[in-house]
Amino acid sequence: MTARIYKPCRTAMQSGVQRTKEWILEYIPQNSRFIDPIMGWTGAEDMMANEVSLHFNTKDEAIAYASKHNIEFKLEEPNEPKKRKPRPYVDNYKYHPLRENV
């Protein structure tokens, strides 16, 4: 089995950093999903990849767990946000000659 170790990013609806500080180990599905011919439900043979996700405080803990249990893994480093230069509030009301002031 192959696993994916990553640090989740913020959702589009989220302005804070809740649930983005931990590392997650998820198994990558080996088989594709199938549709049950009788009920029409979507199913999968590999329950480990669909149901199990482990949370760790640090990247090193996740890597150590995968190494200890002989799990192949892909490590995805997070993209760090760009540092924004603080801007004074008064800049919102400055005169800009190229823009029309409404």
Residue, then its C-alpha position, 0 to 999 in steps of 0.5 A: m500500500t502507498a500512503r500520502i503524507y500532507k499538511p492540509c490547506r485552508t478551505a475557501m470558506q475559512s479565514g483562520v488556520q484551524r485544522t491546518k497545523e497537523w499532518i495527515l497520512e491517508y492511503i492512496p486507493q489501489n482500485s477504482r470504485f464500482i457501482d453495485p448493479i443491484m442497488g446502484w450504490t458506489g462501492a470499493e474493495d479497498m476499505m483502508a484507502n477509503e476510511v483510514s486517515l491518521h493525524f500527526n502533530t509533526k511531519d517527522e512523526a508521520i514519516a516515522y509511523a510509515s517507516k515503522h509499519n513498512i508503508e510506502f509514502k509520498l510526502e507533499e510539502p505545503n506551500e507557504p503563503k507569501k508574506r504580506k506587507p502591512r498597509p496602513y488603513v489610511d491608504n484605502y482613502k488616498y488619491h489615485p490619479l489613474r482611478e476615478n474617485v467615487 
